[in-house]
């Protein structure tokens, strides 16, 4: 088994478990509290450059996936709830999927270019954590306004 595939699969398992646990950890009416799991994901990502053990890496990938699942599911719920009223649920999901896939493609493109430019993987990982921190910080700043959105 290819180690990269195994690491991606571990992250996927973490996302799945996080998504399943979301209703217990972040009830729909308190979706704005999911930022805590965004912070947890940032901390876990920042730890990657410090580790050299495969098993610790697997544990952190599980944590990143779990945190990401719990962080994203409530946001998707609100997006689909609001989008259904505005343009219909089918269009909302289509737009959401398009944006998510476009962002993933852009991320892979940016990472590929950064790698070609000789930027170290540690710096790339730190950059990803910083971009995520900007997004989570924005949600924290908007928290009071978000409380009335659902």
Buried (B, 14 or more C-beta within 10 A) or exposed (E): EEEEEEBEBBBEBBBEBBBEBBEEBBEEEEBBBBBBBBBBBBBBBBBBBEEEEEEEBBBBBBBBBBBBBBBBBBBBBBBEBEBBEEEEEEEBBEEBEEEEEEEEEEEEEBBEEBEEEEEEEEEBBBBBBEEBBEEBBEBBEEEEEBEEEB
